Amino acid sequence: MENHFNLAGPYDIHLSDGTNDHTLTCTPASATPPSVNTNPATNNGDFSCFISGNIVPGFYTLFSTLAGFQNPLATDLNQQVEIYLDDVPKILVDNGAGGNIVATNSTVEIQLHSHQVTNQPYTVTVVYGATEQTLFPNVTLSGSPHRIDWTVPASLLNPTNPCPTGGGTPCLVRSYDKNGQLYASGEFYLNQPEIVIAGGLRIFAQNETMIITLRGHSPGVSYDIKISDGGSNQLWLGRTNAADAVGQVTSPIRWTVPVDWPGGNYILSSHPASGNIPRNPASMTSGNQVASLDIQIDTPAGPYLTIEGGYTWPAGSVINIQANKHPQVDNPYYFNFGAWRVPIPTGSPVNTFNADSNQSFVAVYNIPVTATNVVATFSVESHRNVNNNLVAQRDVTVLPVPVLLVLEGTPVSPDSIITVQILNHPPDSTFNIFYLDQPLGAILTDANGQGQLKYDLKNLPVNVAPGLPTSFGTPYPVTSRSIINGSTIATYQLTLRASDLRVTSIQVPPNPTLNSSARITFTIQNTSPVTITRYFDNDLYYNPKPQTPLYSLAQVNNFPGDYKYWRNQLGPGASFTLTQTFFIGSYGPHLFYSYADTSNLIFNELSEFNNVLSNTLMLTCTTATYITDTFNSGVVDWAQEPYGNGDNNGTAPQISSQRLRIRSDGSSTLRSNDNALQSGPTPAGGYTFVHKTTPITSSSGLDVRVTVVAAPNNTNGAKAGLELRNTLSPTSPKLEFGLTRSGNNSYRVQVVYRDSAVPEPLAVYQSAALNLGTNPIWLRIERYGGTNTFLFYYVQSANTPASWGNPVHIATINLADQLEYGLFVNNNTNGSHQNADFDNFVVFNPGSCPPANGQPIDNNLPPGQATCTDPLQEKGFETVPPIRWLGIGSNGTFLSTSSYAGNQSLLADTNRSGPNNPTFYQRFTMPTDLVSTTTTVNLELYRNVEQEVDGPDSTDQFYAVLATSSNIGSAVTNPLLVSSGELGAVGYDPSKWQKLQANFQPISGVSLADYAGQNLFLIFYNTSNQASGCPPNNCHNTSFYFDDIVLSPCTIQPLPTVINTRIKGEVVLHPSAGSAQKISGVKVWAYAEGGELQETTTIQNGEFNFYNLPATTSGIKYILYSEHHIVSSLDPSQIETLSTLSSVILSNTNNNTNPVITKLDLY
């Protein structure tokens, strides 16, 4: 449920087919009856909803309503939910509310699902402890599911409860088929039902109030309460709320014994709720009775005292003391509690009371906190005020000061599950627990006045204290309150403090070795003063692409890393380290990220941006050598490329004073096309590029340097410097780092580039003006290996720089790995030629570095993935003559202009210039990754037939085979019929082209996968004339046409040999532009809290599967995350990310034929 406001809840979840509406029982439930509510922080929630066997299979609409209402709030209109009966036999116990926890003496329903008639009669047994007992022999089916009512006997609890609620070992119901073979088994748990009266009372006087609750009943079921003496005195006392998840009813039924109710022995009994209220007690019989309690009704003749809720109370409690049968004629009276006079400020005289017309009065009294520090008995008395004579007396047991504890201590994090424990409270009584004014639940104490409650603090409303984040750090009271008068019994001050996980460091080795594994250490710390008490995940990433992990308020869940580690507790200030090795197979920067609490499981964490940290391991070639050209021995290995209107006026690059001199004019280097011509006000392009004759490879890095001694000096905008470009094409992406004239002998160092993302040249850096007349300027371009990161340096000095210092600019520029490199000159004035002088051209020698092996390639394909290739190098017949197709031009095979597509097809004639046995073939190589059990070879082609003088001829047949040579005698497949003479028409008809799709079948004993990586021949042949004895008789005469032949060896990745569990789903992409897509290759991750990270990709039609993930009987929740990136081909920085987060419950019954089915829509 998304965007369901917590404050508006709780909610109901429904399935409806338009006629029948079903309110589902869902967990976790936050109220009874079983309505649900969302997380107050996000207004979202995940719920597991039981599909009762009473729901008829079919298609239903899923919708939510406010609890108890019918108007839909949110509906899944995109698709309906299909409820179906699977083929897996099941036997279930249904307690009447969709659960399998049952109270003894209850009548439940045993349901037999997917049991086959052919296997009846069945025997149904129950297994409790070490005992198996037959319940129903000779069961014959009457519908699906078949239903059997069973009253659970109390004897199953003897001698001890074998399968208590919350216990680890369930009881079982089993079905056996007619042959005595186990057919199905289902689990259930037992509760021992009790009726509980506050204070543990069993004897009541007239006008005394009973406070009745239930323990150990069936969860989700409501009960009617009856009192009876076994005769005419019987009464329906009320109907409870539905029992909670452990079978308790803490909201009591109150009944005050009427003053005229006969005394005697009575029985209180509980019965599953039925019919309207008030219920006729005669319908509440021993046959539907679940629990009973013997009580006694007293009829005192004279004055007596009662205390609502019993006669055991802790010091400090507020109690209601009631006087009964106190004659008005003796007014006024007063109360004593031990040695204390009970204050009654409204009395006259003060602290006295007058009995009313019913001879009754109630006083509210606060037992002093200092009354006792041990268990003690106090006398409660009423006296006549006139003479102090004792009228009535009752003993009360007072306990030491009541205690309320939060066992986890204080402070705690706001996503903790806390345990509230109460001690020294009245026995068998209900107390509401509050945190400030927020109700946490109710505790029903045991006979010792003790009890406890677990509460998930994430359920606190976040718009008011104490759940309001701005109130964290302030202590607020957790209190137990009496259900009788709302008074506070005990208090504990609890403080919430937000957790703060932080990735404090990522340590990388200082001297990593290429083509080896590097050990990386990640450190995560809890910087807050509270203990993190829940699971949280920690993901490690290595060179994540195309995006990096980032905490975002808009998308709090991030894509999983290469490794996921779980931690389920971390103390205040504590830290832990994760160490992981990564293979380093390339030069350049290697980026590592650590993300703590990737799945955002810790609620309302502080400073979540510090949950992510990165560090870079830089691997450079330490053995690199440099090649230096000082231009002392001529212009060697240099070539000139003029662009646009740039030229050298007949002066080639030459050596002058042991420097390289380049002469050029030109218009501009700042064009998308360096050969651009004059167009309106836009000046033409043009300059001279002098480059090394052999391109350089930069996968291991790049370092190019030069000294600019002189540059064109007559026009501002004239340039000279270093240039890198992908190719010599005038539109190639390129990079210039040089001097640009800004005045006489005044130049600025400038970086200009264009690439696929920036097709127009862009100046991204410009220095302050430098005087080239004083000293030369040294330029250097560096590229990190394996990246598009370029670093730029310059130094003005008369000597070789001792240090280059920090780069003056760093840019990401999309250039190829192999580059043309050299020097450029432009005078910015066409027809005016100027010189530039260069010296000390230095270049990094990539051949001096060890080769990088690259990262290991994951060739693992997901099970079920179909991989098809087309190994034919010629598919049609457009090449004249054909290069790959052989046999054409002889024995009746020709090229024809009567084609399906293009200009030509193949014509094979069985009687052209005499009888023929036409054949043609092509050699091809089978793919290497073939699986023996799933490999097929598919053939697709277009065919046409021209019937000649003999008309339709079904016995004139063309076949195809796969063979190890060009001889059909070496065939490894059975002949495949591809055409015959009865097809087509008399005379060629271009509308009669037909498409053929067929599979080759291997001959007996042959596996086509055995030919992986080997050469085979695809042979087409017709031997009809040879088979019929032609010549001289029975000759055939048909013209066969073939075109667009496609051969597809396909292999499907095998499924696991054993499949215990399966999640099956489909991914649908919804890009911002275009229609929805179901494609292969989309990543999907699955993980459970504390479990391993699983990853797969979609196969054909967007399907994905996870096989053999751990599961349990009750189910494990798996988080499913899918993400897909659409990267712009023009600008790789423009990335559209589609993602979604979902979850499924995987149980042991979800096998290959009964998988969990889900759908992921990525937006």
N, C-alpha and C positions, 0 to 999 in steps of 0.2 A: 504494500500500500504506500503510495507516494502522495505528499501534499494533503494528508488527512490531519487536520490540526488536533493536537493532543488535548487541548483544552475543550474542544467541542465533543470529544469522544466520551464514552466508548462507542464502538461500532459493531455491527454484525456483518458477516460475509455470507453472501447468498449464491446459490445456483438455481436458475429458473429456466424451464423450457417453454414458458408462456402459459402453462397450465398448472404445473407443480412447482412450488417454491420450497427450497430446502435451505434452512439456516445451518451453516456448517459449524462443527465443533473444532475450534482452532486453538493452537498453543503457540507461544505462551499467551495465556489469557489473563487479563488484568481485572476481571470482574466476574461475578456470577449472577444470572446464567452466563454461559461462556462467550461473552462479548470480548472484543479485543481493542487495544489502543496502541497508538504509535509512540515512537521515541519522542519525548518532548523537545529534544534538542534539534531534531531534523524533521519532525512531523512525518516520518516514514517508518515502515516496519515490515519485518519478514515474519510470516506465520506459516505453520504447518497445519493443514486442515484435513480432518478425517473424512474420507468418502465412505459413508455408511453403505452397507449392503442393501438398505432400503431404497436407495436411489436407483431408478430404472436406467439401464444403459441408454445412451443417446447423446444429443448435442444440447449444451446448456450455455446460457449467458451468465458470466461471472460479474457480480456487482456488490457494492458496499452500501450500507445504510447506517444511519444513526441507530444505536441499539434500541430495539423495540419498534422501529419504524419500518415502513415499506418503500418509501420514496428513494430511488437510487441516487447516490452521491457521485459515484465513479463507476464506469462500466468499461470492460475490455471489449470494445466494439469491433476491433480488427479481426478477431478470430474467436470462435466459440470453443468451449471446453468440451472435449469428448470424454464421456464416461463409458468405459467398456469393460467387458468381462475378459480377462486374459485366460490363457490356456493352462496356467499354473494352478494346480489344486491347492486350495487353502481351507483351513478350518479355523474359525474365529470365535471368540467369546465376546459378546456385546452386552454390556451392563445396562443397556437401555438409553445411554447417553453417548454411545459411540466409543466407549473406553473398555479396557480390558482389566481394570481394577474392580473387584467385586467384593461386596460384603457377604459373609456367610449368611445363610437363610434367605438370601435374595434369589428371585427367579430371573435368570438371565437367558439369553438366546445363543445357542450354538448354531453357527452358520457354516454349511458345507458349500464352498464355492468351487466351480469347475470340476465337479466330480462326475464321471461318466457313468451313464446308465449301464453300459456293458460290464462294469466292474462291481455292480451291486449284487447282493446286499452288502452294506458296510457295517462295521462294528465301531462304535465310538467309545473311547476310554478316557479316563482321567489319570494323570500321573502327578502325585503329590509326595514329595520326599522320595523315599525308596519304594513307594507303593504304586502299582498300576492297577486300576479297578475298572471293570467294564460298566459303562453307564447305559448304553443302548445297543443291544445286539439286533441284527437283521434289519438295518435301516434301509428302506427303499425310498428313492428320491421322488419328491413332488414339487418341482420347480427349481429354479436356480436364482439365488442360493436356496438350498433346502434348510429349513429352520426347525430347530428343536428347542422347546422350553425345558430348562433344567433349574431346579431349586438347589442351590449350592448348600450341601449339608455342613453343619457346624463341625461334624466329625473330621472334616479335612484339616481342622486346626489341631487335632490331637495327635501325639502328645504335645507338640510345639508347632507353631505356625511355620510351615515349610517354605512359604513363598510370600513374605510380607511385602507390603507396598514400600518401594524404595530399596528392596533387597536385590541381591544379585542373581539369585536362582529362581526362575519362574516355575510355576506349575504348568502343566501341559494338558491340552486336549488333543487326542489323536484319532485319526480315522484309519481303519484297515479295510482293504478290499476283500472280495469274496474268497480270495486265495490266502488271506491272512497276511498279505504284504502291507507294510506301512505305506499309507497313501498321502497323508498330510498331517502336519503337526502345528499347533498354535499355542501361544503363551498367554498366561493370565496370572494375576497376583491377587492374594487374599487379604481382606481386611476383617478384623474382629469388631463387629459393631457394638457400640455402647450408647446408652442414654446417660447424659451427664446433667446433674443438677448443681447449680452454683452453691459453693460452700460444702458440698458433699453431703447435703441433708437427705434424710430418708423419712423423717417424721415432720408433719406440717399441721399447724393448727388452722382452724377456720380464720379467714381474713388474712392469711399469710400468703405471700407471693412466691411461686416457684419460677425459677429462671432456668429454662431447659435448653441444652445444646446437645449436639451429637458428635460422636467420635467414631472413626473406623467404618463409615458407611461408604457407599459407592459414589465415586466422584461424578459430578455432573447431574446427579439425581436429586430431586426435591422429595421431601417426606412429609406425611401427615402424622400428627401426634395425637394419641388417644389415651384417655384414662378410663379404667373400668374396674369394677369390683367383681366381675364375672357374672353379674346379674343385671338388674335394671339400671343401676347407676353407672352409666357410661357417657362419655362426652368427647367430641372432637375438639382439641385444644388449639389447633392452628397448623399452618403449612410453612415449612422452612424454605429458605433459599436453597439453591442447588449446592450440594456439598463441594468443597474445594478440591484441589488436585490430590490431596491425601485422604479425602473422605470426611473432613471436619465440617461442621456447621457452627460458626461462631456467632452468627446473628441469632439471638435466643428467641424462643417462644416463651412469653410470660403468661402465667395464669395465677390469678388470686383465688384461693379457695373460698367459695361463697360461705357466708356466715351460717347458712342453713344446710350446708353440705353434710351428709351423714358421715359419721366417723367410721373407721374400719380399715381393713387392708385393701390396697388397690394395686393395680399394675399399670405402669406407663408403657406404651408400646409405640414403635415407629413402623410406618408402612409406606411403600412408594406412593407418591402423590398420584391421585387419580380423580378425574371428574371435576365438578365445580366445587367452590367453597361457599358456605361451610359444608363439609362432607358428612354424609350419614355415617355415624360410627358403626352401624350394623354391617357396613361394607368393609370394615377394617377387621379382618378375621385372623385367626392363627395361621391360615393358609398363606396370607401375604405379609405376615409379621416378620420384621427383620431383627429388631432388638427389643428387649423388655427390661423393666426395672421395677422391683417391688418397693412400694412406699406405704406409709401409714398416715391416715388423717385422724388427728386428735380433736376432741370436742371438749375443751376445758370448761368447767362449770363456773369458775370464778375468774377474777382478773388475771391477765397474763401479758407477757411482753414478747414481741418478735423483732428480729432485725433482718431487713431485706438483704438477701444474698448470703445468709448463714451467720455462723457464730465464731468464725476464725478470721481475724483481721490483723494486719501489721500496724505497728505504731505509726501515727501520722495519718491514718485513713479517715475519710469522712464516711460516717455510717448513718443510716436512717433507723432510729429507735421508735418502735410503734407500741403504744399502749392499747390494749384491747379489753373490752368488758369492764371498763372503769366507770362506775355509776356517776352520773352527773351530780347527784345529790352530795357526793363527797368532794366536788371541785372546791378549790384548785389542788393540783398535784405538782410534784416535781420529780425530776430524774436525778439519780446519782450514777456516775460511772466510776466504780472504785471509790477513791477518796474525793473525786472531783464532782462538783455540782454541774449538771449539764446546763449551759447557758441558754435561756429562752428570752431574748431581750424584749419581745412583744408581750410577754406575760404580765399579768397583773394579779398579785405583786410580781416584780421582776423575777425571771427565772422560774416561773411556775406556768402550768398549763391547765386548761379546762377541757375535759373530754366533751366531744360533740354529741349530737343526738344519736350517733351510732356507738356511743361509749368508746370512742377511739381518738387518738391524737398521735401525730408523727413529729419527732424532733430530729433535726440534723445535727450531728455531733462529730467534731474533729478529735479523734483520739490523740492525746499529746504525743509528740515525737519522743519525748523523754519518758514515756510511760514505762518502758522496760528495755533492757538490752539482752534479755533471755526470754524464752517462751514462758508466758505467765498467764494465770487465770484472773480475770477481773469480774466482779459482781456488778451487774446492771440492775438497778432497783428503781421502783416508783414508790413514792411516799405521799401520804396526805399532808398538805401544807399546814393544816390547822394543828396537828398534834405529832407530826413526823412519824406516824405509824407506817410500817412497811405494808405495801399493798401487793406488789408483785416483784419477782426476782428472776434473773436469768444469768447464767455464767457465759462469759465471752473469753475465748482464748486470744491473747494478743502476742503477736510475733515481734521479733526485733524489727528495726527500721527496714522497710522494703528496699530492695536493691534492683536497679536496672543497669545493665552493662552493655556496651558494644564490644564484643570480644576482639575485634580487630584493633581496638584502641583509637586514639585520636592524635593527630589528624589522619584523615583518610582521603584518598583521591575520589573525585565525584563520579567515577565509573566503577567504584568498588561494589561488591556484594557484601553487605554487612550482616552480622549475626547479632540480633538484639536478644538478650537473655534477661528474664526477670526471676528474682528469688524472693522468698518471704512474702509472697502475695497470697490472697485467699485461695484455697484449693478449689479445683474443678470450676473455675470461674473465668469469664472472658474479659480481657482488657484490650482496649483499643490503643495502638501505638502511634504516636505522632512525632514528627520531627518539625519543630516549631509548630506550624498549623497544618502541615501536610500529613495526611494519614498514610501510614506505612502498612497497615494491616491489623490483624487481631491475633492475640495469643490466648489459647485455652489452656489454663494451667492444669497440672496433674494433681494427684491427691496430696502432694507435698508442697503445692503452691509454686511450682516451677514450670517454666516453659520458654520456648525461644522461637524466633521468627527470622527468616532470611529475607533481605530486601535488596534489590538492585537499585542503587542510587541513580542510575541513568534514567529511571522513570520519574524522577522529581521534575516538576515543571520548571522551566528555565527562565520564566518571566517574573518569578517572585522568589524571595529568600525562602529556604536556604539554597535552592537550586540555581538562583540567579548568579551568573559568573562573577559579577561585581561584589557579591556578598561572600565569596570564598575568602577564608582567613578569619572570619568572625565565628566564634562559637555560638551554637544555638542548641536549645534543649531537645533531647529525645525523651519523651514522657510516656508512661503507662497511665491510662485513664479508665476510671470505673465506668462500666456500661450502665450502672444504676443511676448515678447522679453526675457523671462527667468529671468528677474530681480527679486531680492528679495524685497518683499513688507514689511514683518514683521518677527520678530525673537523672539524666546523664548529659553532660555538655559535649557536643560533638562538633568538630571543626572540619570543614572541607577545604582541601588545598589541591589546586590543579597540578597534575604531573607535568614534567618538562623533560622529555627525552632530547638528547642532543648528540649528534655525531661529532665527537671531539677531535678525532684525527684519522687520517688515512696515511699509513706509512708505506712508501715504495722503496725498493732497493736503490742505492746510489749508483751502482755500476751494473745495470742489467746486461745480460748476454743475449744476443740475437739468437732466435730459433731455439729458445729454451723456456722453461717455466720460471716465472717470477713469483715470489711469495709476498703477498700484500696483506697488511694487518689493519683492521678497522676497529676503532674503539667507540663504544656508545655508552653514554652516562645518563643516569637519572639525576638531574640537577635539583630536583624538588625535595622538600622535607617529608614526603609521603612515600609509602611503599606502593609500587605498581603491583597489583595482585592478579592481573589477568594476562592471558596470552597476548603478545604483540609480535609482529613479524618484522624482520630486518632483511632488506634486499641489497644485494651487491651487484653492481653493473660494471661491465667492461665495454668500453667504446660503444655506448648505446646510440643507435641511429634509427631513423633520421632525427629523432628528438631525444632530449635528455630528461631525466626525472626531475620534476619540479613540483613543489607544493603550491597548490592553487586553491583559493577559496571557492572558485567555480567548480573545480573537479578535485575533490579531496582524495579520491582513490587514484593510484598511479599504476602504470603497467608494471608487472612483476619483473624482477631482475634476472640475471643469469643464475643466481643462487638465492635461495630464501632460507633464512634461519629463524627459528621460533624461540621466544623466551617467555616464560610464564610468571616470572616474579623478579622484581628488582627493587632493592631497598633504597632508602633515602641516600643520595649522594653516591650510590654504588655505580660501578661501571663494569663492563665486560668487553672482551676482545673477540673478534672473529678473524681467523686466518684462512686465506684461500689462495691457491696457486692458479695462475693464469699463464697460458702459453703466449709468448711474445714472438710473433713471426714476421714483423715488419719494422722498418725504421720510422722515426718520427714520434709524435706525441701519442701516448696511450692514456686514455681518460678513464678513471675509476670513480664510481659514485657509490655512496652508501646512503640508504634511506631507511630510517628507523620508523616503525609503525606505518609501513607502506599502505596497509589496508585501512588505516584510520580507525583502529579498534579502540584506542584510548580516548575516552570522552573528554572534550573540552580542554585539550592539552594546551599549555602555554607555548608561545613562540614556536609554532610548528614550522616556521621557515628554517629554523636551525636543525630540523630533523634530516636535512639533506646536506651532504658535504661532498666535495670532489677534490681530486688531486691528480696531477699529471706526471706520468713517467715518461721521460724523454729519452729515446734511444737514438743515438747518433753513431755515425761511422767513425770510430776512433782510429782506424788504420788508414784513413783517407790520405791520398797524396794530391798535390795540386800541380796543374800544368800552367806554366807561365810563358807568355809570349812577350819578350821585351823588344821585338821588332828590330833585332840586330842583324837578321839574316834574310831579309826580304819579306814579301807578302806571301806566306805559305798557308795553304788550306783555308783561304778566305775567298768568298764569292760575293758578287754585288747584285742587288735586286732593287732597281729603281721603281718607284710607285708614282702613279699620277703624272704630274708635270715635273717631277723631280728628275734631274739628270746631272752628270758630272762635267758637262761641257767638254767632253773628250779627254778628261783627266781621270785615269783610273786610280784606285787607291794605291798609294806609294809610300815608300819609306823616306822620311825627311828628318835628318838629325836623329836617327835611330828612334823615330816615332812614326806611328801610322797616321798618314794624312788622308782625309776623305774630303772630297770637294763636292758640293751640291748646292742646287737652288731648291725650288719647290714652293708650295703654297701653305699646306697645313698637314699636321699628323693627326688632327682631331676630327676624323671622319669615320663613319661606320664602314665606309669603303675607301681604302687608301688610293684607289684609282678614280675617285669621284671627279667628275668634270664640272666646270663652271655651270651653275644653275641659279639664275637670278642673282639675288644679293649674297647667296651662299658661296663662299670661295671654294675653289677646287682643292682636292687633296694632292699631295705630292711630296716626296722626300726620298732619300737614299738609305737603304738598309744593307750594310756589309756584314755578312754572317759567316760563321764557320761552315765548312762544306758538309760536315757530318753532324746531324742533330744529336742532342744529349738526352740521356735518360735520367730522370730525377727521382726515381722510386726510393733511392737510398739517401736522397737529399740533393740540394743544389746550392752552389756558392759561386757567384760570378762577380769579378771585380775589375775595375779599370781606373786609370788616371786620366782625367780630362785636363790637358795642358792648355789648349786653346779652343775656342768655340766661335761660330759666326758672330760678328760684332757690328753689323751695320743696320740691323732692323730688329726692333723689339719683337719678341715672340720667336726669334730664331732659337734652334735647339741643337743639342748634341748629347749623347749618353748611351746607356745600355738598353737593349730591347730583347724581350723574349716573346715568342709567338708560337701558336700550335703548328701552323704550316706557313708556306710562302704565299698562300692565297691572299688577295687584297682585303678579304672580309674576315680573315682569321682572327679569333680572339688574341689579344696581345697585351703586353705590359711594357711601358716606357719608364725608365728612371734616369733623368738627365737634367741638364742645365737649360734654363729658359731665360733669354736675354730680357732685362728690364731697364737697361740704360747702358751708357758707355762702359764697357768692361764690367758691368754689373749684371749678376745672374742670380736666379733663385732655383734651388733644387726642387724638382717637381716629380710627383708620382701620378701617372695617367694610365688608365687601363680600359679595356672593353672585353666583355665575355658574353656568354649566353644569357646571363641575367641582365647585363648592362650593355646592350648592343651599341649605344652611342658612347664614345670615349668620355671618361669621367676623371677629372682631376681631384684626387683625394688628399693630396698633401702638397704644401708649398712652404719653403723655408724663407727666412729673412734674406735680404739682398746680400750677395757676397761679391767681393772684388777679385775677379779671376786674374787680374794683373799682378797681384801680390804673390800668390802661391797657387799651385795646381789644386784641383779638387778630386779627391779619391771617392769613388762610388762603389757600393757593394749591395748586391741582392742575394738574399738567402731564402731557401725554401725548406720547410720541414718535410722529410721524406714521407711519402704516403698521404700528404695533405694538400690543401689549397691555401695554406698559410704562408705568406711571403713577408719577409722582414727587410727593412731598408735602412742603410747606414750611409753616412758621408762624413769625411774629415777633410779639412783644408790644411795642407801641410806640404812643405818642401821635401819631406822625407817620407819613407814608408811608415804608415801609422803604427805606433807601438801598441795601441789599443783602439778598437772601434767603438767602445762604449756601448750604451744601450741603443737599440734601434730607434730611429726618429719616427718610424711609422710601421705599423703592422696591418696587413690587409688580407682578407679572404677573397681570392680571385680564382675563378674556375678555368684553369688552364690544364692542358693535357699532361700526361706523364712524360712523353717525349716532346722536346721543344727545339725549335730553331732559335739560335741565340747569337748575339753579336752587337753591332754598334749602329746607331742611326744619326743622320745629320739632316737638318732642314734649315734653310735661310729665311723661310717665311715670305720670300719675294721671288716670284717666278721670273727667271731671266737674270737674276743677280746671284752669281755663284760665289760662295765663301768656303773657307777651309775650316776644318776642325782637326786638332792634333790629339792623339791618344797614345798612352804608354802603359806598360805593366798590365797587360790583359791576363788575368789569372782566372782559372776555372777549376772547380772541383772535379776530380777524376773518378767517376762512378765505378769504373772497372777495378779500382783499388780496394773496393769494399766487399766483404763477404756477401753473397747473394741472400736475399730474404726469401724464406720458404713460404711465407704467408700464413694466415691463420688456417687451422684445420677446417676442412669443409664437412659440414654435417650432411651426409647423403642419406640419412635415415628418412624414409618416406612413411607417412602414416598408413596404418593398415586400411585396406580398401581403396587406396589411391590407384587409379588407373593411369598408366603412363604409356602413351602411344607416340611412335616416331614415324617418319616417312623417309625411308632410306633411298628411294629412287631419285637419281640425280636428274633424270628427265621424266616428266609426267605426261606432257603432250608431245606433239610432233611438229613443233614450230621451227626447229633447227634443220637447215638443209645443207648437206645430208645430216640425218640424226647421228649424234656422237655416241650416245649410250645405248640406244636401241639397235640391236644387231639382227641381221637376217632380212632386212628390208631391201627390196629391189630385186629379189629372186623368189622363185617358187610361188608366185602369185601374190606377193606383198608389195604394196606401192604406197606412196604418199598421195593424198587426195585433198583437193580444195573443198570438198564437201565435209565440213567440220561442225562439231557441236559448239566449240569456242575457239577463238583465234582464227588462224588462216588455214590450218591443215589438220587432217586426221590420218589415221592409218586405214588403208583399204586392203583386205585380204580376200582373195577371190579363189574359189575352188575350181574354176574352169576358165581361166584367162589364158588364151593361146594354148589350150589343151588342159587336161585334168591336172590339178595341183593338190599338194598337201601343204598348205601355207603354214609357216611358223615364224615367230619373232620372239626375241627375248632380251632381258637386261640383267646384268650382274649387279648385285647390291651386297652391302655388309649388314648383317644382323646386329642390333644393339647389344651392348654388353650386359645390361642390368635386367636379365630375364629370370623369372621365377618359374620353375618347372611346372608347378601345379596350376598356374593361372595364366600361362602365356597363350595368346591366340594371335593369328595373323589374318587381318581383314583386308579384303580387296574391294575397291570402289572404282567404277569406271562408267563411261557413257558408251552406249552401243546403238547401232542402227543396222538394218538388214535390207538389202535390195534383192528381191526375189527375181531370178532370171527366168529363162524359158521353161524350166521345169516346175515353176510355181512354188507354193509353200512346201518346204521339205524338212520335216521335223527330225529326220535322220541325218541331216547335214549339220554337224555339231562342232562347236569350238570349245576347247578346254583350256584351263590354265593349271599349272603345277609349280611347286617349288622344288628345285633339284640342286644337287651339288655340282653339276656341270651343265653344259648346254644341251646335253642329251637327256631326253625324257626318261630314259631308262634308269637314270640316277635319281629319280623323284623321291622326295621324302614326305610328300603329301599325296593324298588321293586326288584323282583328277576332279577339277571343279568346273562344272558346265557354266560357261559364261555367255554363250549365244547359240542360237539354232536357226535353221532355215525357214521356220514357219513364222518368224517375227517379221515386222516391217511390212513392206508393200511391194507390188510390182512397180519397178521404177523407183529411183531414190526419192524419198519424201523427207524433207528436213524437219517436219513436225513429228516424226516417228522416233526421235532419239529417246532412249530409255536409260534410266539410271539403274545400275546393278550394285548391290551391296551384299557381300557374302564372306564366309570364313573358310579358310583352308583347314582341312582335317588331316592330321598326320596319319601316316600309314601305321599299321599295328606295330607296336614295339618301339616307336620313334617318339622322342620328346623334342619339340622344336626349340625348347630352351637350351638343349645341348649344343646348339649351333650359335650360341651367343658369341658375338665378335668375329664370326666366320663369314666367308663369302658364300652366297647362294645365288641361284638363278631363278628369275621369274620367267617362265616359258609359256607362251600362248601357242597352241597348235591345233590343227584340224587334220585328222587322218581318216576322214569319212570315205574318201575315194579309195584309199589303200585298203580299208576294211571291207568295202563292198565288191572288190574284184575289178575295179576300174583302173585302166582300160582292160577289156573293151566294153564291159557291161556295167550297168547300174552306176553310171557316173553322176556326180552331183554338180550343181551349177548355181552357187549363191555368192553374192558380194557382201562381205562382212566389214562394217566400219567400227573403229574403236577410237576413243579420244579421252583425254584427261584421266589417266590411270593413276590411282593412288594406292600404295601398299602401306598397311599400318600394322607392324608388329606391336602388340599391346600386351602389357603384363600388369596384373593387379597385385599389389602388395598383400601378402597373406595375413589372415587374421591370426591372433594367438591360438595356439593349439587348444588351450583350456581357457574358457571365458567364464569367470565366476560372477563378475559384475560388469555393468555397462551403462554409460551415460551416452545418449544419442541426441544430437541436436542439429540445427541448421543455423547458419549465419546469413543475415540479409543486410547488405550495405545500402545505405540511403544517403548518397552524396548530395551536396547542395545543388549540384547541376546534374541533370540526367535522371534516369529512372532507377528503381531498385535493382540490385544485382545479387546473384548467388554465384560466387566464384570460388575456385580452389586457391589454396595458399594463404588464407587469412589465419593469423595466429589466434589460438584460444588457449588460455591457461585455466587450470583447475587446482584448487588447494583447499584443505580444511585446516582449522586451527590446530597447530601442533604437527601438521602433516607435511609430507614432501610436496614440492612444487612440481606439477605435471604440465607438460606443454604438448600441443599438437597443432596441426594446421588443417584447414578444411580440405576436403577432397572434392570430387566433381559434384556440381549442383549445390555447393555450399554446405555439404554435410560434414559433421565432425563427430568423433567418437572418443571416449575414454574407456579403456578396458582394464578390468582387474584392479580398480582402486579399492582401498580398504572400505569395508562397510560393516554395519552391525544390524542386529534385528530391528532395533528401534530407529536406525538410520543415522547417518552422519551428514551434516550440512557441508556442502562444497560450494565455495565461491567460484563463480565462473567470470572471467574477464576476457574480453576480446578487443583488439585494437587493430586498425588498419590505416595506413597512411597513403594519401594520394599526393605525390610530389610533382610539382610543375616541371615539365620537360624544359621549359624556357628559363625558369628561375628556380633552382633547387631550394632556395630559402622559403619559397611559398609552398607550405605544406598544409593540406587539409587532413585533420585527424578525426576518424570515426571510431567511436568506442562505446562500450556498454558494460555494465556490471550486473550480474544476476546471481542466483543461487538455486541449488537443487538439494533434495534430500535423497541420499543413496542408501538403500537397505539391502540386506542379503538376498531378498527376492528379486532384485533388479538384475536379472541375468541377460544373456544374449537375446532371448526371445521375449523378454519382458523388461526392456530397458527403461530407465528414466528418460522421458522425452522432453526436450525444451527447445526454445527458439530464442536467438539473440538478434535483436534489431540494433544495428550500429548507425548512430546519427552523428 
